[in-house]
Amino acid sequence: LTLASDKVNALDVATLSEIALYLDRAAPDPAVRALVVTGAGSIFSAGLNVSEVLDHEKDRTGVLLDALRDALVGLFRFPKPTVAAINGPAIAGGCILACACDKRLIAEGARIGATELKVGVAFPVFAVELLRHACGSAAEQLMFDAALLNAEEACACGLVHQVVTADALAATATDLAAQLAGLDAPAYALAKASSRRVALAVLDDDACRRLDSQVLDHWQDDQTRASLDRLRKPKA
């Protein structure tokens, strides 16, 4: 599954909807035994497409965040093995997308980070839970630091599992996916569902819904939109 939306593989509503649709179709398809997720060109994903927020009425923001949830939680729930081949920058939503995968390989020289707070936007609860599932106790500090980590730093904190040379990344990810696909498929799906039960249960509780309502209000706030507008304008 190759992200190829624009020059930075940003996540817009159309791209996220396509990911969710593909996952729904691939889950019951016996021809799909595992999934490798990567980015076209030299970038994995620069995160959400800011223009989706700024070039539309405020209610479009809710559509975008719902599409992000459907795609990323759908990937997290996907019953078959998933491997992220992080071929370049994985920033903000791009980082969380990688966190939704079972295994995460990163190319030497690539950078990854949950940089939302540096931009001035809040994390939806599902994004926090995916980050927490990926790297445990390191997740909170990663959010508060809002830093882009190099490949070795990301591996040290558990954000990724392995650093691979850029030339070997695609083959290594495919080999790992094939190795995982060789395991008993029903047993793998059950193990995956069991290990993610707590994270997924959080997303369905009342406290989550209340927090996500506040997150949406924050994203729609004029000050937040102004921060995002500064982000997309090139510096003089």
Residue pairs with C-beta under 8 A, 6 or more apart in sequence:
1 19
1 22
1 35
1 36
1 37
1 38
2 38
2 39
2 40
3 9
3 11
3 15
3 37
3 38
3 39
3 40
3 44
3 45
4 39
4 40
4 41
5 11
5 12
5 14
5 15
5 49
6 49
7 41
7 43
8 43
8 45
8 46
8 89
9 39
9 40
9 41
9 43
9 44
9 45
9 46
9 94
10 45
10 46
10 47
10 48
10 49
10 50
11 45
11 47
11 48
11 49
11 68
11 71
11 93
11 94
11 97
12 48
12 49
12 51
12 52
12 64
13 52
13 60
13 63
13 64
13 67
15 49
16 64
16 67
16 68
16 70
16 71
17 67
17 70
17 71
19 71
19 74
19 75
20 67
20 70
20 71
20 74
23 71
23 74
23 75
23 78
24 74
26 32
26 35
26 78
26 80
27 78
27 79
27 80
32 80
33 80
33 81
33 178
33 181
33 185
34 80
34 81
34 82
34 83
34 177
34 178
34 180
34 181
35 78
35 80
35 81
35 82
35 83
35 177
36 82
36 83
36 84
36 85
36 170
36 173
36 174
36 177
37 75
37 82
37 83
37 84
37 85
37 97
37 98
37 101
38 44
38 84
38 85
38 86
38 87
38 169
38 170
38 173
39 45
39 86
39 87
39 88
39 94
41 88
42 87
42 88
43 87
43 88
43 89
44 84
44 86
44 87
44 88
44 89
44 90
44 94
44 98
44 110
44 112
45 89
45 90
45 91
45 93
45 94
45 97
46 89
46 91
46 92
46 94
47 91
47 92
47 93
47 94
47 95
47 115
48 64
48 68
48 92
48 93
49 64
50 228
50 229
50 231
50 232
51 232
52 60
52 61
52 64
53 60
53 61
53 64
53 219
53 225
53 228
54 225
54 228
54 229
54 232
58 220
61 216
61 219
61 220
62 216
62 220
65 124
65 212
65 215
65 216
65 219
68 93
68 124
68 127
69 124
69 126
71 97
72 93
72 96
72 97
72 100
72 126
72 127
72 130
73 100
73 126
73 130
73 200
73 203
75 82
75 97
75 100
75 101
76 100
76 130
76 133
76 196
76 199
76 200
77 193
77 196
77 200
79 188
79 189
79 192
79 193
80 181
80 185
80 188
80 189
81 102
81 103
81 177
81 180
81 181
81 183
81 188
82 100
82 101
82 102
82 103
82 177
83 101
83 102
83 103
83 104
83 105
83 173
83 176
83 177
83 180
84 90
84 97
84 98
84 101
84 103
84 104
84 105
84 160
84 173
85 105
85 107
85 169
85 170
85 172
85 173
86 98
86 104
86 105
86 106
86 107
86 110
86 112
86 160
86 169
87 107
87 110
87 166
87 169
87 170
88 107
88 110
89 110
89 111
89 112
89 148
90 97
90 98
90 106
90 110
90 111
90 112
90 113
91 111
91 112
91 113
91 115
91 148
92 113
92 114
92 115
92 116
92 119
93 127
94 112
95 112
95 113
95 114
95 115
95 131
95 159
96 114
96 127
96 130
96 131
98 104
98 112
98 160
99 130
99 131
99 133
99 134
99 135
99 159
100 130
102 180
102 192
103 161
103 162
103 176
103 180
104 134
104 159
104 160
104 161
104 162
105 160
105 161
105 162
105 163
105 164
105 169
105 172
105 173
105 176
106 112
106 151
106 154
106 155
106 160
106 162
106 163
106 164
106 169
107 151
107 163
107 164
107 165
107 166
107 169
108 151
108 163
108 164
108 165
108 166
109 150
109 151
109 166
110 150
110 151
110 166
111 148
111 149
111 150
111 151
112 148
112 149
112 151
112 154
112 159
112 160
113 142
113 146
113 147
113 148
113 149
113 154
114 123
114 127
114 131
114 142
114 143
114 146
115 146
115 147
115 148
116 122
116 123
116 127
116 143
116 146
117 123
117 143
117 144
117 146
118 146
118 147
119 227
119 228
119 231
120 223
120 224
120 227
120 228
121 218
121 219
121 224
121 227
121 228
122 214
122 215
122 218
122 219
123 131
123 143
123 215
124 212
124 215
125 202
125 203
125 208
125 211
125 212
125 215
126 203
126 212
128 139
128 143
129 199
129 200
129 202
129 203
130 199
131 139
131 142
131 143
132 139
132 140
132 199
133 196
133 199
134 158
134 159
135 142
135 157
135 158
135 159
136 158
138 157
138 158
138 159
142 149
142 157
142 159
149 157
149 159
151 160
151 163
152 163
154 160
155 161
155 162
155 163
162 172
164 172
164 173
180 188
202 208
218 224
